[in-house]
Amino acid sequence: MRYVVTGVDGQLGGRVAENMLHEVSGEQLIFTCPDLKRLPKEKVQAWKKQGVTIREANYDNKEQMTEAFRGGDRIFLVSSIINGPKRVQQHKNAIDAAIAAGVKHITYTSFLGANREEYNQYVLPDHTATEKYLRESGVDYNIMRNNLYMENYLINSVILANISDNKWITPAGDGKATFVAKDDSGRVATALLLGKGEHNKDYDVTGGELISEGEICAMIAEASGINYEYVPVNPDEFFKYLDSIHVPRTTDGDYSQSPVPFCGNDMVTNEFSIRDGLMAIETDTIEKLTGRKPLRVRDLIDKYSFVWKERVSSYWDLGKYL
């Protein structure tokens, strides 16, 4: 059995890659990313030393992906980072390429709510369309729908507060969510890639506690000794705030001055989905598939304490600390 892990240059794909090296031999692994130059040379050398095959696979290039995925039996397909019709086409390309390469099972990373009509986050149409295409493709699959990442609120929200007079500005109000840690998401993806999921089953991947952003803000304020202030606003005010700090509205915008890698439409709709209780879904997916209880916010406070200790002001500076 050979396993393909896409997006190994990213935070989720990178976690899955490292997890798989603890589960199977390197000779059973094919790691891909859109541009091999994104991978640190030391990491590439270490992976190759363990027998891993490393290939370039750009979601815009179906022929390249078909060759990159060839020889793989099961694939972890991480979603693209852009939004809109181009993203859907990229996902279709990847699914088509995997099938053409002879892959027999696809694990796809979706987003919580993609199968729920009442959910309307900016990113959901892309995932809903991809899920439909995957189901209709005829290949065996698992879909994992991640809740919002816990790290977004331990890193990016703190970065924004650092550049906003310690004000944690959001339209999330008192809404609570079961935020999921990326480590837990990576472990679930690993389990599904290894075949531990049920046949053609979808999984909502959620954290182990219902918690509000206000509570997270208070926890960080207490741990740091910094007077981070939770400031609820309406969506229009939040858009204006994001515009003022150069966060583009869409993923096609100019990120040259943005302090975070997310677009305004994504951030605003995610925040009021928290406000409206849409991200408060509770599941046992993580424990069921990994045998471990989900991480909680308090488990990661110290890990990301550098964000306030160093007064980090831009996501693009995180490489110095991670």
C-alpha positions as CSV (number, residue, x, y, z in Angstrom):
1,M,0.0,0.0,0.0
2,R,1.3,3.4,-0.9
3,Y,-0.1,6.7,0.4
4,V,0.0,10.2,-1.2
5,V,0.0,13.3,1.0
6,T,-0.6,16.6,-0.9
7,G,0.3,20.1,0.4
8,V,3.2,18.9,2.5
9,D,4.5,22.5,2.4
10,G,1.5,23.6,4.4
11,Q,0.6,23.4,8.1
12,L,-2.0,20.6,7.8
13,G,-0.4,18.6,5.0
14,G,2.9,18.9,6.8
15,R,1.4,17.5,9.9
16,V,-0.1,14.6,8.0
17,A,3.3,13.9,6.3
18,E,5.1,13.7,9.7
19,N,2.4,11.6,11.2
20,M,2.5,9.1,8.3
21,L,6.3,8.6,8.8
22,H,5.5,7.3,12.3
23,E,2.9,4.9,10.8
24,V,4.4,3.3,7.7
25,S,7.8,3.1,6.0
26,G,9.0,6.0,3.9
27,E,9.0,3.7,0.8
28,Q,5.2,3.7,1.1
29,L,4.9,7.4,1.0
30,I,4.6,10.0,-1.8
31,F,4.6,13.6,-0.7
32,T,3.6,16.4,-3.0
33,C,3.3,20.2,-3.1
34,P,2.6,22.8,-5.8
35,D,6.2,24.1,-5.8
36,L,9.1,22.0,-4.5
37,K,11.1,25.2,-3.9
38,R,8.7,25.9,-0.9
39,L,10.1,23.0,1.0
40,P,13.2,23.5,3.2
41,K,16.2,21.6,1.7
42,E,16.9,20.0,5.1
43,K,13.4,18.6,5.3
44,V,13.5,17.2,1.7
45,Q,16.8,15.5,2.5
46,A,15.5,14.0,5.7
47,W,12.4,12.7,3.9
48,K,14.4,11.2,1.0
49,K,16.8,9.6,3.5
50,Q,13.7,7.8,4.9
51,G,12.7,6.6,1.4
52,V,9.9,9.1,0.7
53,T,9.2,10.0,-2.9
54,I,8.7,13.7,-3.3
55,R,7.0,15.2,-6.3
56,E,5.6,18.5,-7.6
57,A,1.8,18.6,-8.0
58,N,0.1,21.9,-8.9
59,Y,-3.7,21.8,-8.7
60,D,-3.8,23.8,-12.0
61,N,-1.9,21.1,-13.9
62,K,-3.9,17.8,-14.2
63,E,-1.3,16.0,-16.3
64,Q,1.5,16.8,-13.8
65,M,-0.7,15.7,-10.9
66,T,-1.6,12.4,-12.7
67,E,2.1,11.6,-12.9
68,A,2.8,12.8,-9.3
69,F,0.0,10.6,-7.8
70,R,0.9,7.6,-9.9
71,G,1.7,4.6,-7.8
72,G,-0.4,5.7,-4.9
73,D,-3.3,3.7,-3.6
74,R,-4.8,6.2,-1.1
75,I,-4.5,10.0,-1.1
76,F,-5.0,12.8,1.4
77,L,-6.3,15.8,-0.7
78,V,-5.9,19.1,1.1
79,S,-8.1,21.9,-0.1
80,S,-6.7,24.7,-2.1
81,I,-6.0,28.1,-0.5
82,I,-8.0,30.3,-2.9
83,N,-11.7,30.9,-3.0
84,G,-14.3,30.7,-5.8
85,P,-14.8,28.9,-9.1
86,K,-11.0,28.6,-9.7
87,R,-10.7,26.6,-6.5
88,V,-13.5,24.3,-7.4
89,Q,-11.8,23.6,-10.7
90,Q,-8.5,22.9,-8.9
91,H,-10.2,20.4,-6.7
92,K,-11.9,18.7,-9.7
93,N,-8.5,18.6,-11.4
94,A,-7.0,16.9,-8.4
95,I,-9.8,14.3,-8.1
96,D,-9.6,13.5,-11.8
97,A,-5.9,13.2,-11.7
98,A,-6.0,10.9,-8.7
99,I,-8.5,8.6,-10.4
100,A,-6.5,8.7,-13.6
101,A,-3.4,7.7,-11.7
102,G,-5.1,4.7,-10.2
103,V,-5.7,6.0,-6.7
104,K,-8.5,3.9,-5.1
105,H,-9.4,6.1,-2.1
106,I,-9.5,9.9,-1.5
107,T,-9.6,11.7,1.8
108,Y,-10.7,15.3,1.2
109,T,-10.4,18.2,3.7
110,S,-13.7,20.2,3.7
111,F,-15.2,22.7,6.1
112,L,-17.9,22.4,8.8
113,G,-21.3,23.2,7.3
114,A,-20.6,22.3,3.7
115,N,-23.5,19.8,3.9
116,R,-25.9,22.1,5.8
117,E,-28.2,24.5,3.8
118,E,-28.5,27.0,6.6
119,Y,-24.7,27.7,6.6
120,N,-23.5,30.5,4.4
121,Q,-19.8,31.1,5.1
122,Y,-17.8,32.5,2.2
123,V,-15.8,29.4,1.7
124,L,-18.6,26.9,1.8
125,P,-19.8,26.8,-1.9
126,D,-16.4,25.6,-3.0
127,H,-16.4,22.7,-0.5
128,T,-20.1,21.8,-1.2
129,A,-19.3,21.6,-5.0
130,T,-16.2,19.6,-4.4
131,E,-18.0,17.1,-2.1
132,K,-20.7,16.6,-4.7
133,Y,-18.1,16.0,-7.4
134,L,-16.2,13.6,-5.2
135,R,-19.3,11.6,-4.4
136,E,-20.3,11.4,-8.0
137,S,-16.8,10.4,-9.2
138,G,-17.2,6.8,-8.2
139,V,-14.0,6.6,-6.2
140,D,-14.1,5.5,-2.6
141,Y,-13.7,8.5,-0.2
142,N,-13.9,10.0,3.2
143,I,-14.7,13.7,3.8
144,M,-13.5,15.5,6.9
145,R,-15.2,18.8,7.7
146,N,-12.9,20.8,10.0
147,N,-14.4,23.3,12.4
148,L,-12.5,26.6,12.6
149,Y,-8.9,26.1,13.7
150,M,-8.1,26.9,17.3
151,E,-4.7,28.4,16.1
152,N,-6.5,31.2,14.3
153,Y,-7.6,32.6,17.6
154,L,-4.3,31.9,19.5
155,I,-2.2,33.4,16.7
156,N,-4.0,35.6,14.2
157,S,-6.5,37.2,16.6
158,V,-3.7,38.1,19.0
159,I,-1.6,39.5,16.1
160,L,-4.6,41.8,15.2
161,A,-5.0,42.8,18.8
162,N,-1.3,43.6,19.0
163,I,-1.6,46.1,16.2
164,S,-4.9,47.5,17.4
165,D,-4.1,48.9,20.9
166,N,-4.7,45.4,22.4
167,K,-8.3,45.4,21.2
168,W,-9.7,42.0,20.1
169,I,-12.2,43.2,17.6
170,T,-14.8,40.8,16.3
171,P,-18.5,40.3,15.4
172,A,-18.6,36.9,17.1
173,G,-20.2,38.3,20.2
174,D,-20.9,35.8,22.9
175,G,-21.2,32.9,20.4
176,K,-19.3,29.7,21.2
177,A,-17.6,27.1,19.0
178,T,-15.9,23.8,19.2
179,F,-12.6,25.1,17.7
180,V,-10.3,22.3,16.5
181,A,-6.5,22.2,16.9
182,K,-4.5,21.6,13.8
183,D,-2.7,18.7,15.4
184,D,-6.0,17.0,16.0
185,S,-7.1,17.6,12.4
186,G,-3.8,16.2,11.2
187,R,-4.3,13.1,13.3
188,V,-7.8,12.6,12.0
189,A,-6.6,13.0,8.4
190,T,-3.8,10.4,9.1
191,A,-6.4,7.9,10.5
192,L,-8.6,8.3,7.4
193,L,-5.7,8.1,5.0
194,L,-4.7,4.8,6.7
195,G,-8.2,3.4,6.2
196,K,-9.5,3.7,9.8
197,G,-12.7,5.5,8.7
198,E,-16.0,3.9,7.6
199,H,-16.6,3.3,3.9
200,N,-17.7,6.6,2.0
201,K,-18.4,8.3,5.3
202,D,-18.3,12.1,6.1
203,Y,-16.9,13.2,9.4
204,D,-17.4,16.6,11.1
205,V,-14.1,17.3,13.0
206,T,-14.7,19.4,16.1
207,G,-12.8,20.2,19.3
208,G,-13.6,19.1,22.8
209,E,-15.0,22.2,24.4
210,L,-17.6,24.9,23.7
211,I,-15.8,28.2,24.2
212,S,-16.3,31.8,23.1
213,E,-13.7,34.2,21.7
214,G,-14.3,36.4,24.7
215,E,-13.3,33.5,26.9
216,I,-10.2,32.9,24.8
217,C,-9.3,36.6,25.0
218,A,-9.7,36.6,28.8
219,M,-7.5,33.5,29.1
220,I,-4.8,35.1,27.0
221,A,-5.0,38.3,28.9
222,E,-4.6,36.5,32.2
223,A,-1.7,34.4,31.0
224,S,0.1,37.3,29.4
225,G,-0.6,40.0,31.9
226,I,-1.6,42.2,28.9
227,N,-5.0,44.0,29.0
228,Y,-6.4,42.5,25.9
229,E,-9.9,43.9,25.5
230,Y,-12.7,42.0,23.8
231,V,-14.6,44.4,21.6
232,P,-17.8,43.1,19.9
233,V,-18.7,44.9,16.7
234,N,-21.3,44.4,13.9
235,P,-20.2,42.8,10.5
236,D,-20.1,46.2,8.7
237,E,-17.8,47.6,11.4
238,F,-15.6,44.6,11.2
239,F,-15.3,45.0,7.5
240,K,-14.3,48.6,7.9
241,Y,-11.7,47.6,10.5
242,L,-10.2,44.9,8.3
243,D,-10.1,47.4,5.4
244,S,-8.3,49.9,7.6
245,I,-5.5,47.3,8.3
246,H,-5.2,46.3,4.6
247,V,-6.9,42.9,4.8
248,P,-8.2,42.3,1.2
249,R,-11.9,41.4,0.8
250,T,-11.1,38.3,-1.5
251,T,-8.2,35.9,-1.9
252,D,-7.4,37.6,-5.2
253,G,-6.6,40.8,-3.4
254,D,-3.4,42.5,-2.5
255,Y,-1.8,40.9,0.6
256,S,1.4,43.0,0.5
257,Q,0.3,45.0,3.6
258,S,-2.1,42.5,5.2
259,P,-1.0,41.3,8.7
260,V,-2.9,38.0,8.2
261,P,-3.3,35.5,5.3
262,F,-7.1,35.5,5.3
263,C,-9.5,37.6,3.2
264,G,-12.2,39.9,4.7
265,N,-15.2,37.9,3.3
266,D,-13.9,34.8,4.9
267,M,-13.1,36.3,8.3
268,V,-16.4,38.2,8.6
269,T,-18.6,35.2,7.6
270,N,-16.7,32.9,9.9
271,E,-17.1,35.3,12.8
272,F,-20.8,35.8,12.6
273,S,-21.2,32.0,12.1
274,I,-19.7,31.8,15.6
275,R,-22.1,34.5,16.8
276,D,-25.1,32.6,15.4
277,G,-24.1,29.3,17.0
278,L,-23.3,27.5,13.8
279,M,-19.9,26.4,14.8
280,A,-21.0,24.9,18.1
281,I,-21.4,21.4,16.7
282,E,-20.1,18.7,19.1
283,T,-18.8,15.3,17.8
284,D,-16.7,12.4,19.0
285,T,-14.8,12.2,15.7
286,I,-11.3,12.9,17.1
287,E,-11.5,10.5,19.9
288,K,-13.2,7.8,17.8
289,L,-10.6,7.9,15.0
290,T,-7.5,8.7,17.0
291,G,-8.1,7.3,20.4
292,R,-7.2,10.6,22.0
293,K,-9.3,13.3,23.5
294,P,-9.3,16.6,21.6
295,L,-6.9,19.4,22.6
296,R,-8.4,22.4,24.4
297,V,-7.4,26.0,24.3
298,R,-5.7,25.8,27.6
299,D,-3.4,23.1,26.2
300,L,-2.0,25.4,23.5
301,I,-1.9,28.7,25.4
302,D,1.8,28.3,26.3
303,K,2.8,26.9,22.9
304,Y,1.7,30.2,21.2
305,S,2.7,32.5,24.0
306,F,5.5,34.0,21.8
307,V,2.8,35.9,19.9
308,W,2.2,38.2,22.8
309,K,5.7,37.9,24.4
310,E,7.3,39.1,21.1
311,R,4.4,41.4,20.2
312,V,4.2,39.7,16.8
313,S,2.5,42.1,14.4
314,S,2.4,40.0,11.2
315,Y,1.6,36.5,10.3
316,W,4.4,36.6,7.8
317,D,6.9,36.8,10.7
318,L,5.8,33.6,12.3
319,G,8.6,31.6,10.6
320,K,11.0,33.1,13.1
321,Y,9.2,31.3,15.9
322,L,7.5,28.2,14.5
